[in-house]
Amino acid sequence: MMIILWPAASSSQDPDRTARPRAARDLGIVIGRYQPGPLNAITDVPGVEVGQVTLIEGDDIRTGVTAILPHGGNLFFEKVPAALFVGNGFGKLAGATQIEELGTIETPILLCGTLNVPRVADALMSWMLALPDMENVGSINPVVGETNDGGLNDIRGRHIGEEEVFAAIRSASPGPVAEGSVGAGTGTRALGFKGGIGTSSRQVNIYNTGTYTVGVLVQSNFGGTLRVNGSPVGGDVRRLMRERQPGIDLEESPDEGSCMIIVATDAPLEARNLERLAFRALGGMARVGAGFSNGSGDYVIAFSSAEEVRIDGRGDNMLREGPHLGNTAMSGLFTAVMDAAEEAILNSVLRATTVTGARDNTSHAIPIDLLLEVCRNYRIIPPGD
């Protein structure tokens, strides 16, 4: 068995990963007008931490878990305002109704494979209940999302348990985020290529208010035809792969599949405007060519990490005060979240490595040289870049 912790493990464990671009913009592909944060990751949002465990065993276990922590404290006692938007509800998102009802999140957000949701939720409750001062807590709302990694993983084995969940949460860090075939993205596929975990961020200056960061992390596992800046490059890349690698076994590229999108911001937003922000994130998914099929589970969870809008879980919360951005301040954030979601999905595909798993199925990483060739043909990037 090989268990890899991110960010604790070195990328040298996977030589192919070091040869791939960190992000779309490293190839000259620029999405939108706003600049990313220093890490171009969801962890550019102050307080947000990400930890991941990748589980690889034998010929058929290719799975993992990804943990997103809105802040490093006890989330039950310092809840964050949050919202959920469902693009298509063919999924198993634990904790969804309480997010919708109360507009808060009180645990880390965990991502995993579909059939692992109950086991991961149980482990997450155990983690939370064991924290200091939680002895009298009798109800907790674990938030666990999923996509189906059964094409490459022995999904019926439900291999993620307490050990892996605890390790992912313990490894959470505010630093760089591993992307591609890692964590909950180890066995996922997207847009006809290997998919996985991807992230991106944008910084937005709102007049007379301040500069805020919007960060996005995705677990991409959906079908469609890959588009880059509006051009349908995916079909051309797959055609070139067949022409130049005779005999390559390319999986079909159906529209079926799902995507989990996590949106974080340090803008002080209440749940209502977080829901509006979550809805716009699906615009980024549409831009990259998503099929939005009948069998897709497309969910967006958005939260604010701003300290001034956190909710005290110890008191009675009869009266809450604090500054919130109003409706007229939202337009720049809407644009930013669409751009960050679009780039996060692209990054999940660009960073992913080829994986062979259950039933000897192989999901091929997108060849960077062929992608660049096609992008030049479409004039997405200048010749020679």
N, C-alpha and C positions, 0 to 999 in steps of 0.2 A: 504494500500500500504506500502511496505517496500523498502526503498531505502537505500542501503548500500554503503558507500564510502570507498574505499581502497586507501591508508593505514590508513585512519583516524579511521575506525571502528575496534573494537577488535575482534579477532578470537573467543572469548567466545560466540559470537552470533551463532556459529555453533559448538557444542561440537564434532561432528564427525570429523571436520577438524583438531582439535588439536590431535586426536589420530592417524592421518595418517602421514607418513614420509614427511619431508620437501623436500627430494630429493632422487633420485635413490641411490646415494652413501651412504645415511643413512641406506640403507638395505644391504650394502656391494657390490652393483652393481657399478662398476667403468668403465666408458666409456673413452677409449683413454688414452694417456700418459701425456697430459698437465694438469696442475692443474687449478681449477677454481679460480676466484677472491674471495675476502672476503665474498661476499653475494651470490656467485654462481648465479648471475642474470645479466640481461642486464644493470642494473644500476651500475654494476662494471665499466662500461665504463664512464670515467669522463664527466660530463655535462648532461648525459642522465637521464631523469625523467619519471616516470610512474604514472598515476592516473587512477582509475577505479570507475565506478558506476555499481552496481548490482541492477536490478529492479525486484522485486518479488511482484506479486499482484494476489489475488484470486487463482483460480485453474489453470489458463492457461497463465499467463504472467511470463515468465522465460527468461529474456534477460538482456542486459547491454551494456556498452560501455567502451572501453579501450583506453587510450590516451598515446602515446609515444612521448615525447619531446626530440629531439636531443640535445637541450641545453635550458637553462632557459631564454634566451634573446628573442628579437623579430626576429623570423626566417625569416621574409620577408626582413629585412635589413641585417641579417647575415645568408644567405642561406648556406646549407651544401651540399657538393658533394654527389651524390646519384646515384643509379642504380636500375634497375628492371630486374628480370629474371622470365619468365613465363614458368612453367613446363607444365601446361595445362590451357587454357584460358577460361574455363567455369565459369566465375565470373564477378563481377561488381566492378572493382577497379577504383574508381574516381581518376583522376589526373595522370593516367598511362602514357599517351602519352607525357605529358610535362616532366615527369621524364626521359623518353627515349630520348626525343629531346634535352633537355638542360642539363641533368645530374645534376640537383639540386632539393632540397626540400625546400619549403619556408613556410610550415605550420607544426604544429604537425601532426603526423600520427594517425588516429583514426580507430579503429576496431569495428564492430557492426554486427547485423544480416542483411541478404541480402536486404530485402525490406526497410530497414531503411537508406540505403546509401544516397539517395537524401536529406532526412531530416537532417541527421548528417552533410553532406557536407554544407548545407545551414547554419546550426548553427555554423559550424567551420568558414565559411566566416564572419558571424556576429561577432564572437569572434575576429578574426584577424582585421577586419575593424574598430573595436572600440578601438584598441590599440593606445597609444599615437603616434602622428606624422604620422598617416595613412590617414589623411584627403584627400589627393590628390591621393590616390591609386585607380586605376580604373580597375585593373585585378589582380586576385589572383588564385592560383592553390591548392585547398584543396585536401588532400590525404586521402582517406577513403577506407579501405578494408573491406571484409566481408566473412563470411561463413553462411550457411543456418541453423538457429536454429529452423526451423518450426516443427521438431519432438516433441519438448517439449514446444515450445512457440507459442503464438498466433501471428504468424509472420505477418499476414495481418493487424493487429492492428497498426503496426509501432509506438510502444510506446516510442521510444527514441527520445526526442526533445531537444530544446535549453537548458532547465533546466538541463537535465542529462549531455549533452555535456559540458556545462560550468562547472558543478560540477566536472566532471572527470578531466578537464584541471586544474582547481584550486587546486585539491587535489594532483596533480602530485608532486612526491618527488623523490630524489635520493636514497632513502633507500630500504628496503626489498620490494619485489613485491609479492602481494597475487596471489595464483595460484589455479587452479582447477575450480570449479563451481562458478566463479566470473566474473564480467565485461562482456566482449564480449564472454566469454566462459560459461556463466551461462546455456545456453540451448544447448550446443554442445555435440556431441558424437564422440568417436574415437576408432577404432580397436576393436569394440565389447563391449566397456565399456563406462562409462561416460568420456568425454574429457573436454577440457577447455583451460584455460590459463596456459602456462608453460614457464619457463625461465631457462637459464644456461649461464655460461661464461667460458672462458679459457684465460690463460695468456701465451704469447709466447715471448720468447727471440730470437730476430733476430740478428745474429752475427754482431758485429761492428756497430749496429744501435740502439738497445734499446729493452725494454720490452713493448709489446703492449697487450691490452685486446680486445677480441672479445666476444660480448654478443649477445644472441639470445632470442627473445620472440616469442612464437607461439600461435595461436588460432587454436587448433586441432579439426577437425570435419570431419574425413575421415575414410574410411573403409579399410579392409585388416585383416591380422592375426598378432597380436602383437608378435614381436620378441624382445628378450633381449640378447644382445651380440651375435646375430646370431641364437639363438635357438627359435623355434616357440612355445613359452610358452602360447600364448593366447588361443589356442584351448584346451590345457590341463586344464587351469584354468576354462574355461567355462564348460568343462565336469565335473570337480569336483564340481562346483557350482550346477549343475543339480543333481548330485548324493547326495550331502549333504544337499541340500535345495529342497526337492521334491515339485513340484508345482511352483517353481520360474519361473517367466515369463521373459525369456531372449530375448531381441530384436534380430532380425536377424543381422548378421554381413556382410552386402554386401560390395562390393568394392567402392560403390559410396561415394562421400563426398569431402570436400575441406580442405585446410590448408593455413593460412596466416603465413608467417615467416618474422619477422623483425630482421635484422642483424645490429648491431652497432659496431663500432670500433674506438679507438683513434689513430689507425695507419693512417698516412697522405696519403690517397689514392685518386687518381683521379677517375672519373666516370668509366673509362674503366676497371681498376682493381677491382673496387667495383662490377661491373657486373660479373667478373670472380669469385669473392668471393660469390656473391649471387647464382650463379649456383651450387657451391659446397655444399651449404646448403641443397639442395635437396638430397644429398647423405645421410644426417642424416635421412631424411624422409623415404628413401628407406630402410635403415638399420632396422627401427622399423616395417617394414612389410606393408608399404602403398600399396594400390591396384592401385593407379594412374589410375582411371577409366576415361571413356569418359566424365562423368558428373562432374569431379573434377575441382575445381578452385584452382590451386596450384601456389601461387605467393610468390616471395621473394623480399623484398625491403631492400637494403643495403645502409648504409650511414656512413660517417666519421664525428665524432664530433670534430676532431682535430682543434684547433683554427687557426693554420697556413694555413689551406686549405679552410677556410670559404670564401664565396663570398660576397663582399660588395654589397648590394642591393640598395644603395643610389647613387653609382657612375655609370660611363658609362662602366666600366669593359673592356675597350679596351685592356689593357695589364694586365695579371695576372702572378704573380710570386709566388714562394713558393716551398719548398721541397716536393717531393712525393717519396714514396717507389717505386723502380723499380720492374720489373718482377721477378728478381731472389730472391727477398725478400718475395715472396708470398707463397711459398710452406708450410711453417709452419702455416700461417694464413688459408690456405685451409684446412689443417688437423684439425685445431682448430674449424673452423666453422662447419664442419661435425660433430665433437664430441659434440659441444655445441647444435647443432640442434637436434641431436639424444637424448641427455639427456633432453633437454627442452620438447620434446614431451613425453618422459617417465614421466617426472615430472608433466606434465599436466594431465596425467591419474592417476598417483599415488596420487596426491593431490586432485583430484576431489571427491566430495561426491555424493551419490545417489540423483537423482532429479526426482520427479513426477510432470508432468505438463499437457499441453494441451491434451485433449481427454483421460485423465487418463493414458497417456503413462509414463513409468518409464524407466530411464536409470540408471543401477546399477554401482556403483563404484566397481573397481576391489578389491576383498578381499585380503588384504595384507598377511594374513596367508596362503592362498592358493597359492598366487604368490610365497612366500618364499619356500613353499613345492616343487613347480614345479621347481623353480630355483635351489634348491638343487639337485633334480633328474637329472637336466641337467648339474650339476657341475658348474653352473655359480657362485655360492657362496658355501663356504665350509659347511659341515654338522654342524648344531648347531648355525650358525650365524643368 
